Amino acid sequence: MNPNINLPNTLTVLRVASLPFFIWFLYQKEQAYHIAALVLFSLASITDFIDGYLARKWKQETEFGKFLDPLADKIIVVGCFTTFIFLHEQIELWMVILIIGRDMLITTLRYLAIRLGKSIRTTMLGKVKTAFQMGAIILILIFFILVSSNKRILINEVYQSGKLAGMTVFGIASENAVAFVKVWKENGAPGWNELVFGLGGFVPYFGMLLTTLITVLSGIRYLISNREVIRYSSIRRAFGKNGN
């Protein structure tokens, strides 16, 4: 029997397979589908912990699973953020490009380490990065559920108008935040609908901005911690060329 065919690896594959359904749910207009998207993403996140735990407990860890598990996480995160670009004017392309670039770089480094028979050093900042990415996705999904479709359109129109006027997304989000605080001070605490609508005008952007910055920093830290793998790979390539 193929050792790669086991329950932990199956859960990892199912996690990746859930992504198309997640995207489809988000593009539906009914709130029930958006809730389903949040539930599906939450379940996928939970299986990320379960498959690793089961693999260690049942001694079913495989090289295939070690490579696929972090790759599955990256596929889901990138898929979620890429989808948000088309649904939220607050989510900028450069943010997702940096996240994708970081993940592609680290995946390549993992592959090199496997080829060279080296181990990869993980860092605490990498775990923090993962927590922030998952948190940002859940945060955006929650606002997607709480803010009505009409108000989401209104928020997007504010950002579109600001961009046409030459403003940056950071500037628009900052203005929305300042306006929200000003209204709160002048009129007192807003009602639930006004609170959600006001926060929805800038919180997703700043949450995504912070997540992007932490992702980039974790990538730099990852490269520094594993510079020996990069150095050894460069030496082997140079030796191979000179030897042939």
One Martini backbone bead per residue (centre of mass of N, CA, C, O) as a GRO file, in nm:
protein
  244
    1MET     BB    1   0.097   0.036   0.021
    2ASN     BB    2   0.069   0.363  -0.002
    3PRO     BB    3   0.194   0.588   0.234
    4ASN     BB    4   0.046   0.853   0.115
    5ILE     BB    5  -0.219   0.692   0.182
    6ASN     BB    6  -0.388   0.888   0.415
    7LEU     BB    7  -0.562   1.078   0.629
    8PRO     BB    8  -0.385   1.334   0.651
    9ASN     BB    9  -0.350   1.369   0.337
   10THR     BB   10  -0.652   1.379   0.273
   11LEU     BB   11  -0.712   1.639   0.431
   12THR     BB   12  -0.524   1.816   0.266
   13VAL     BB   13  -0.665   1.776  -0.008
   14LEU     BB   14  -0.946   1.878   0.087
   15ARG     BB   15  -0.855   2.164   0.148
   16VAL     BB   16  -0.801   2.237  -0.147
   17ALA     BB   17  -1.086   2.145  -0.265
   18SER     BB   18  -1.250   2.384  -0.112
   19LEU     BB   19  -1.186   2.650  -0.268
   20PRO     BB   20  -1.402   2.664  -0.499
   21PHE     BB   21  -1.643   2.679  -0.301
   22PHE     BB   22  -1.562   2.936  -0.157
   23ILE     BB   23  -1.573   3.121  -0.405
   24TRP     BB   24  -1.865   3.065  -0.485
   25PHE     BB   25  -1.999   3.165  -0.225
   26LEU     BB   26  -1.902   3.467  -0.246
   27TYR     BB   27  -2.060   3.522  -0.532
   28GLN     BB   28  -2.302   3.522  -0.376
   29LYS     BB   29  -2.578   3.707  -0.242
   30GLU     BB   30  -2.637   3.535  -0.016
   31GLN     BB   31  -2.567   3.510   0.317
   32ALA     BB   32  -2.552   3.200   0.351
   33TYR     BB   33  -2.299   3.168   0.169
   34HIS     BB   34  -2.107   3.339   0.342
   35ILE     BB   35  -2.126   3.159   0.588
   36ALA     BB   36  -2.024   2.904   0.442
   37ALA     BB   37  -1.743   3.021   0.383
   38LEU     BB   38  -1.658   3.052   0.679
   39VAL     BB   39  -1.697   2.757   0.762
   40LEU     BB   40  -1.508   2.631   0.552
   41PHE     BB   41  -1.253   2.781   0.641
   42SER     BB   42  -1.254   2.684   0.934
   43LEU     BB   43  -1.231   2.382   0.869
   44ALA     BB   44  -0.966   2.403   0.713
   45SER     BB   45  -0.804   2.514   0.955
   46ILE     BB   46  -0.849   2.272   1.143
   47THR     BB   47  -0.719   2.050   0.958
   48ASP     BB   48  -0.433   2.166   0.982
   49PHE     BB   49  -0.404   2.045   1.275
   50ILE     BB   50  -0.504   1.751   1.248
   51ASP     BB   51  -0.311   1.623   1.036
   52GLY     BB   52  -0.050   1.664   1.201
   53TYR     BB   53  -0.137   1.514   1.455
   54LEU     BB   54  -0.199   1.236   1.321
   55ALA     BB   55   0.075   1.189   1.190
   56ARG     BB   56   0.228   1.176   1.463
   57LYS     BB   57   0.054   0.970   1.623
   58TRP     BB   58   0.052   0.744   1.369
   59LYS     BB   59   0.313   0.752   1.204
   60GLN     BB   60   0.237   0.925   0.898
   61GLU     BB   61   0.487   1.056   0.805
   62THR     BB   62   0.569   1.231   0.503
   63GLU     BB   63   0.719   1.390   0.246
   64PHE     BB   64   0.459   1.463   0.104
   65GLY     BB   65   0.318   1.591   0.353
   66LYS     BB   66   0.539   1.804   0.421
   67PHE     BB   67   0.495   1.951   0.143
   68LEU     BB   68   0.175   1.979   0.117
   69ASP     BB   69   0.078   2.129   0.370
   70PRO     BB   70   0.204   2.417   0.320
   71LEU     BB   71   0.094   2.438   0.029
   72ALA     BB   72  -0.208   2.436   0.102
   73ASP     BB   73  -0.206   2.694   0.265
   74LYS     BB   74  -0.113   2.879   0.031
   75ILE     BB   75  -0.345   2.824  -0.165
   76ILE     BB   76  -0.573   2.928   0.018
   77VAL     BB   77  -0.469   3.212   0.080
   78VAL     BB   78  -0.434   3.307  -0.213
   79GLY     BB   79  -0.726   3.252  -0.302
   80CYS     BB   80  -0.864   3.443  -0.105
   81PHE     BB   81  -0.714   3.712  -0.172
   82THR     BB   82  -0.777   3.712  -0.475
   83THR     BB   83  -1.083   3.729  -0.441
   84PHE     BB   84  -1.089   4.002  -0.281
   85ILE     BB   85  -1.000   4.189  -0.509
   86PHE     BB   86  -1.292   4.155  -0.664
   87LEU     BB   87  -1.470   4.253  -0.389
   88HIS     BB   88  -1.240   4.459  -0.275
   89GLU     BB   89  -1.107   4.779  -0.281
   90GLN     BB   90  -0.911   4.747  -0.026
   91ILE     BB   91  -0.772   4.526  -0.188
   92GLU     BB   92  -0.453   4.503  -0.300
   93LEU     BB   93  -0.239   4.379  -0.532
   94TRP     BB   94   0.039   4.416  -0.387
   95MET     BB   95  -0.027   4.244  -0.145
   96VAL     BB   96  -0.069   3.970  -0.291
   97ILE     BB   97   0.205   3.963  -0.434
   98LEU     BB   98   0.376   3.949  -0.176
   99ILE     BB   99   0.250   3.690  -0.065
  100ILE     BB  100   0.312   3.512  -0.309
  101GLY     BB  101   0.617   3.563  -0.322
  102ARG     BB  102   0.682   3.450  -0.045
  103ASP     BB  103   0.562   3.162  -0.089
  104MET     BB  104   0.735   3.087  -0.336
  105LEU     BB  105   1.008   3.116  -0.198
  106ILE     BB  106   0.962   2.908   0.032
  107THR     BB  107   0.889   2.666  -0.145
  108THR     BB  108   1.161   2.659  -0.291
  109LEU     BB  109   1.330   2.616  -0.035
  110ARG     BB  110   1.203   2.346   0.044
  111TYR     BB  111   1.281   2.197  -0.212
  112LEU     BB  112   1.586   2.230  -0.182
  113ALA     BB  113   1.610   2.088   0.091
  114ILE     BB  114   1.512   1.813  -0.007
  115ARG     BB  115   1.730   1.774  -0.228
  116LEU     BB  116   1.972   1.819  -0.002
  117GLY     BB  117   1.887   1.702   0.288
  118LYS     BB  118   1.757   1.936   0.442
  119SER     BB  119   1.659   2.144   0.700
  120ILE     BB  120   1.400   2.351   0.813
  121ARG     BB  121   1.368   2.661   0.964
  122THR     BB  122   1.160   2.778   1.193
  123THR     BB  123   0.951   3.054   1.301
  124MET     BB  124   0.762   3.253   1.497
  125LEU     BB  125   0.687   3.456   1.271
  126GLY     BB  126   0.548   3.244   1.095
  127LYS     BB  127   0.313   3.192   1.292
  128VAL     BB  128   0.215   3.482   1.299
  129LYS     BB  129   0.153   3.505   1.001
  130THR     BB  130  -0.064   3.286   0.992
  131ALA     BB  131  -0.254   3.418   1.197
  132PHE     BB  132  -0.298   3.681   1.035
  133GLN     BB  133  -0.409   3.559   0.776
  134MET     BB  134  -0.648   3.414   0.900
  135GLY     BB  135  -0.764   3.666   1.043
  136ALA     BB  136  -0.810   3.839   0.789
  137ILE     BB  137  -1.008   3.651   0.650
  138ILE     BB  138  -1.219   3.642   0.876
  139LEU     BB  139  -1.267   3.945   0.895
  140ILE     BB  140  -1.367   3.986   0.604
  141LEU     BB  141  -1.599   3.780   0.624
  142ILE     BB  142  -1.756   3.917   0.849
  143PHE     BB  143  -1.808   4.182   0.693
  144PHE     BB  144  -1.947   4.038   0.456
  145ILE     BB  145  -2.189   3.954   0.637
  146LEU     BB  146  -2.274   4.223   0.797
  147VAL     BB  147  -2.258   4.370   0.534
  148SER     BB  148  -2.442   4.472   0.308
  149SER     BB  149  -2.456   4.480  -0.026
  150ASN     BB  150  -2.516   4.786  -0.058
  151LYS     BB  151  -2.285   4.883   0.137
  152ARG     BB  152  -2.051   4.754  -0.016
  153ILE     BB  153  -2.093   4.919  -0.269
  154LEU     BB  154  -2.053   5.194  -0.133
  155ILE     BB  155  -1.764   5.147  -0.038
  156ASN     BB  156  -1.645   5.092  -0.319
  157GLU     BB  157  -1.725   5.371  -0.437
  158VAL     BB  158  -1.545   5.540  -0.255
  159TYR     BB  159  -1.280   5.416  -0.360
  160GLN     BB  160  -1.317   5.473  -0.659
  161SER     BB  161  -1.340   5.782  -0.633
  162GLY     BB  162  -1.067   5.828  -0.494
  163LYS     BB  163  -0.890   5.714  -0.721
  164LEU     BB  164  -0.989   5.915  -0.942
  165ALA     BB  165  -0.875   6.161  -0.750
  166GLY     BB  166  -0.573   6.039  -0.656
  167MET     BB  167  -0.598   5.846  -0.432
  168THR     BB  168  -0.517   5.642  -0.190
  169VAL     BB  169  -0.609   5.378  -0.006
  170PHE     BB  170  -0.488   5.481   0.253
  171GLY     BB  171  -0.628   5.759   0.246
  172ILE     BB  172  -0.919   5.657   0.245
  173ALA     BB  173  -0.909   5.491   0.504
  174SER     BB  174  -0.822   5.724   0.687
  175GLU     BB  175  -1.070   5.904   0.638
  176ASN     BB  176  -1.277   5.698   0.742
  177ALA     BB  177  -1.160   5.681   1.029
  178VAL     BB  178  -1.184   5.980   1.105
  179ALA     BB  179  -1.490   6.005   1.050
  180PHE     BB  180  -1.579   5.794   1.254
  181VAL     BB  181  -1.461   5.929   1.509
  182LYS     BB  182  -1.606   6.201   1.478
  183VAL     BB  183  -1.897   6.096   1.493
  184TRP     BB  184  -1.870   5.964   1.768
  185LYS     BB  185  -1.802   6.228   1.928
  186GLU     BB  186  -2.058   6.395   1.837
  187ASN     BB  187  -2.299   6.143   1.858
  188GLY     BB  188  -2.191   5.897   1.960
  189ALA     BB  189  -2.278   5.591   1.974
  190PRO     BB  190  -2.350   5.379   1.742
  191GLY     BB  191  -2.518   5.172   1.586
  192TRP     BB  192  -2.481   4.869   1.462
  193ASN     BB  193  -2.497   4.938   1.156
  194GLU     BB  194  -2.306   5.186   1.171
  195LEU     BB  195  -2.064   5.040   1.291
  196VAL     BB  196  -2.016   4.832   1.067
  197PHE     BB  197  -2.001   5.033   0.833
  198GLY     BB  198  -1.767   5.206   0.941
  199LEU     BB  199  -1.556   4.975   0.980
  200GLY     BB  200  -1.582   4.865   0.680
  201GLY     BB  201  -1.416   5.126   0.559
  202PHE     BB  202  -1.108   5.021   0.710
  203VAL     BB  203  -1.035   4.751   0.854
  204PRO     BB  204  -0.961   4.561   0.616
  205TYR     BB  205  -0.719   4.723   0.522
  206PHE     BB  206  -0.542   4.730   0.785
  207GLY     BB  207  -0.538   4.424   0.819
  208MET     BB  208  -0.395   4.370   0.545
  209LEU     BB  209  -0.147   4.547   0.585
  210LEU     BB  210  -0.033   4.405   0.835
  211THR     BB  211  -0.015   4.124   0.707
  212THR     BB  212   0.185   4.199   0.484
  213LEU     BB  213   0.419   4.296   0.661
  214ILE     BB  214   0.454   4.027   0.819
  215THR     BB  215   0.505   3.849   0.575
  216VAL     BB  216   0.766   3.987   0.482
  217LEU     BB  217   0.927   3.959   0.746
  218SER     BB  218   0.910   3.646   0.756
  219GLY     BB  219   1.064   3.600   0.493
  220ILE     BB  220   1.330   3.730   0.579
  221ARG     BB  221   1.369   3.552   0.831
  222TYR     BB  222   1.373   3.282   0.679
  223LEU     BB  223   1.625   3.337   0.504
  224ILE     BB  224   1.822   3.383   0.738
  225SER     BB  225   1.777   3.101   0.884
  226ASN     BB  226   1.834   2.957   0.568
  227ARG     BB  227   2.118   3.036   0.436
  228GLU     BB  228   2.259   2.758   0.412
  229VAL     BB  229   2.083   2.644   0.186
  230ILE     BB  230   2.148   2.861  -0.022
  231ARG     BB  231   2.457   2.825  -0.017
  232TYR     BB  232   2.466   2.521  -0.086
  233SER     BB  233   2.316   2.544  -0.355
  234SER     BB  234   2.522   2.735  -0.492
  235ILE     BB  235   2.766   2.548  -0.469
  236ARG     BB  236   2.650   2.308  -0.628
  237ARG     BB  237   2.605   2.458  -0.892
  238ALA     BB  238   2.896   2.548  -0.933
  239PHE     BB  239   3.025   2.266  -0.922
  240GLY     BB  240   2.867   2.140  -1.154
  241LYS     BB  241   2.969   2.332  -1.373
  242ASN     BB  242   3.276   2.285  -1.330
  243GLY     BB  243   3.272   1.970  -1.348
  244ASN     BB  244   3.141   1.975  -1.657
   0.00000   0.00000   0.00000
